[in-house]
């Protein structure tokens, strides 16, 4: 645990001094802030459902910009071999990078909770969908980060890692749109793999263990594939 904690703190410091991280956070907050104000003025409803869906879509687009450098930059700079030759096991290295990225994303998502505070001060929001929506965003972020890390571990080029991650995320986000073209029961399999279909219940206030289990399973699978990619190196 000492090694993992040391690695995690190192990765957190590296992320929080990165201009890319601050650019991602700034874009995320500006776009969400604009949408929140416009929706509040136009609809005058105390709800954050639209913010949750927009935030989820932004995570799909922005997470690759953070995960692309996690291993690709290490490999390009020649520091990955040095890191792998240290006493730290591969699983600790992967978990440290995962934890650091999640700390950044959770801080970014947490800043939007000010919208919920504003709604609570000037309205009477239904707090159930608010809490479930934030839980869904955290679970979605974990799944995306783990997949992004696995892809970054497979290439030494940050751009390739970002484009590949974005392609995979986009496919998994909209895969349910293919369900209408497929016969049963294959259509249900595709819907079950859709990030959008799994996230939607959280955004509207419904929490199902199957959806939470899906995101946790994807996260664990992504971390496992990342470890395997490092071991093979």
C-alpha positions in Angstrom: 0.0 0.0 0.0 2.9 2.4 0.7 4.2 1.9 -2.9 0.7 2.4 -4.3 0.1 5.5 -2.3 3.5 7.0 -3.3 2.8 6.3 -7.0 -0.7 7.7 -6.8 0.5 10.9 -5.2 3.2 11.3 -7.9 0.6 10.8 -10.6 -1.8 13.2 -9.0 0.9 15.9 -8.9 1.8 15.2 -12.5 -1.8 15.6 -13.6 -2.5 18.7 -11.7 0.5 20.5 -13.2 -0.5 19.5 -16.7 -2.0 22.2 -18.9 -4.2 19.6 -20.7 -5.9 18.8 -17.4 -6.8 22.4 -16.7 -8.0 22.9 -20.3 -10.2 19.9 -20.0 -11.7 21.0 -16.7 -12.2 24.6 -18.0 -14.0 23.4 -21.2 -16.2 21.0 -19.1 -17.2 23.6 -16.6 -17.8 26.4 -19.1 -20.0 24.3 -21.3 -22.0 22.9 -18.4 -22.3 26.3 -16.8 -23.7 27.8 -20.0 -26.2 25.0 -20.4 -27.3 25.2 -16.8 -28.0 28.9 -17.0 -29.8 28.7 -20.3 -31.9 25.7 -19.3 -32.8 27.3 -16.0 -33.8 30.6 -17.7 -35.8 28.9 -20.4 -37.5 26.0 -18.6 -37.5 27.3 -15.0 -37.4 23.7 -13.8 -35.3 22.6 -10.8 -33.7 19.6 -12.6 -30.2 18.6 -13.6 -31.1 15.8 -16.0 -29.9 17.7 -19.0 -26.6 18.5 -17.3 -26.1 14.8 -16.5 -26.5 13.8 -20.1 -24.3 16.6 -21.4 -21.7 15.8 -18.8 -21.7 12.2 -19.8 -21.2 13.1 -23.5 -18.4 15.5 -22.5 -16.7 12.7 -20.6 -16.8 10.5 -23.7 -15.1 13.3 -25.6 -12.7 14.6 -23.0 -11.4 11.6 -21.1 -9.3 10.5 -24.1 -7.4 13.8 -23.8 -6.4 12.8 -20.2 -5.7 9.1 -20.6 -3.8 9.4 -23.9 -0.6 10.4 -22.2 -0.7 8.2 -19.2 1.3 5.3 -20.7 1.9 6.5 -24.3 3.9 9.5 -23.0 5.9 7.3 -20.6 6.8 4.9 -23.4 7.7 7.7 -25.8 9.9 9.4 -23.2 11.6 6.1 -22.3 10.5 6.3 -18.7 8.0 3.4 -18.9 10.8 0.8 -18.9 12.4 2.5 -15.9 9.1 2.4 -14.1 8.4 -1.2 -14.9 11.9 -2.2 -13.7 11.2 -0.6 -10.3 10.1 -2.8 -7.3 6.5 -1.6 -7.9 4.3 -4.3 -9.5 2.3 -3.6 -12.6 -1.0 -3.6 -10.8 0.2 -0.8 -8.5 1.3 1.3 -11.5 -2.0 0.9 -13.2 -4.0 1.6 -10.1 -2.0 4.7 -9.3 -2.7 6.1 -12.8 -6.3 5.1 -12.5 -6.7 6.7 -9.1 -5.0 9.9 -10.2 -7.2 10.3 -13.2 -10.3 9.6 -11.2 -9.3 12.2 -8.6 -9.1 14.8 -11.4 -12.4 13.8 -12.9 -14.2 13.6 -9.6 -13.0 17.0 -8.7 -14.2 18.3 -12.1 -17.6 16.6 -11.7 -17.8 17.7 -8.1 -17.5 21.3 -9.0 -20.8 21.1 -10.9 -22.5 20.2 -7.6 -22.8 24.0 -7.2 -25.7 23.8 -9.7 -27.5 21.5 -7.3 -26.8 23.9 -4.4 -28.2 26.8 -6.4 -31.4 24.7 -7.2 -31.7 23.9 -3.6 -31.5 27.5 -2.6 -34.0 28.9 -5.1 -36.2 25.8 -5.8 -37.3 22.4 -4.6 -35.4 19.9 -6.7 -36.0 16.1 -6.4 -32.7 15.1 -4.8 -33.0 11.4 -5.7 -32.2 12.0 -9.4 -29.5 14.4 -8.4 -27.6 11.9 -6.3 -28.2 9.0 -8.8 -27.0 11.2 -11.6 -23.7 12.0 -9.9 -23.3 8.3 -9.1 -23.8 7.5 -12.7 -21.2 10.0 -13.8 -18.6 8.6 -11.4 -19.3 5.0 -12.6 -19.2 6.1 -16.3 -15.9 8.0 -15.7 -14.3 4.9 -14.1 -15.3 2.7 -17.1 -14.0 5.3 -19.6 -10.7 5.8 -17.7 -10.0 2.1 -17.5 -10.6 1.6 -21.2 -8.5 4.7 -22.0 -5.6 3.4 -19.9 -5.7 0.1 -21.7 -5.5 1.7 -25.1 -2.8 4.1 -23.9 -0.8 1.1 -22.7 -0.8 -0.4 -26.2 0.7 2.5 -28.1 3.6 5.0 -27.8 1.7 7.7 -29.7 -0.6 10.0 -27.7 -2.6 11.0 -30.8 -3.2 7.4 -31.7 -4.3 6.6 -28.1 -6.7 9.6 -28.1 -8.3 8.8 -31.4 -8.6 5.1 -30.7 -10.1 5.8 -27.3 -12.6 8.3 -28.8 -13.6 5.7 -31.4 -14.1 3.0 -28.8 -16.0 5.3 -26.5 -18.2 6.7 -29.3 -19.0 3.1 -30.5 -19.9 1.9 -27.0 -22.0 5.1 -26.4 -24.2 4.7 -29.5 -24.1 0.9 -30.0 -27.7 0.6 -29.0 -28.7 2.5 -32.2 -27.7 -0.7 -34.1 -30.2 -2.8 -32.1 -33.1 -1.8 -34.3 -31.3 -3.4 -37.3 -30.6 -6.7 -35.6 -32.9 -9.6 -34.7 -33.7 -10.8 -31.2 -32.0 -11.6 -28.9 -28.9 -10.0 -30.5 -30.5 -6.6 -30.3 -30.8 -6.9 -26.5 -27.1 -7.8 -26.3 -26.2 -4.6 -28.1 -28.4 -2.5 -25.9 -26.8 -4.1 -22.9 -23.4 -3.0 -24.1 -24.5 0.6 -24.6 -23.0 3.2 -22.3 -25.9 5.5 -23.0 -28.5 2.9 -22.3 -26.7 2.0 -19.0 -26.3 5.6 -17.9 -29.8 6.8 -18.7 -31.5 5.3 -15.6 -29.0 7.0 -13.3 -29.7 10.4 -15.0 -33.4 10.2 -14.5 -33.3 8.9 -10.9 -33.4 5.1 -11.2 -30.5 3.0 -9.9 -30.3 -0.6 -10.9 -27.7 -3.0 -9.7 -27.3 -4.5 -13.2 -26.3 -1.1 -14.6 -23.9 -0.4 -11.7 -22.5 -3.9 -12.1 -22.0 -3.3 -15.8 -19.9 -0.2 -15.2 -17.9 -1.9 -12.4 -17.3 -4.9 -14.6 -16.1 -2.7 -17.5 -13.8 -0.9 -15.2 -12.3 -4.1 -13.8 -11.9 -5.5 -17.3 -10.1 -2.3 -18.5 -7.7 -2.4 -15.6 -7.0 -6.1 -16.2 -6.3 -5.5 -19.9 -4.0 -2.6 -18.9 -2.0 -4.8 -16.5 -1.7 -7.5 -19.1 -0.5 -5.0 -21.7 2.2 -3.8 -19.3 3.2 -7.4 -18.4 3.6 -8.3 -22.1 6.1 -5.4 -22.4 
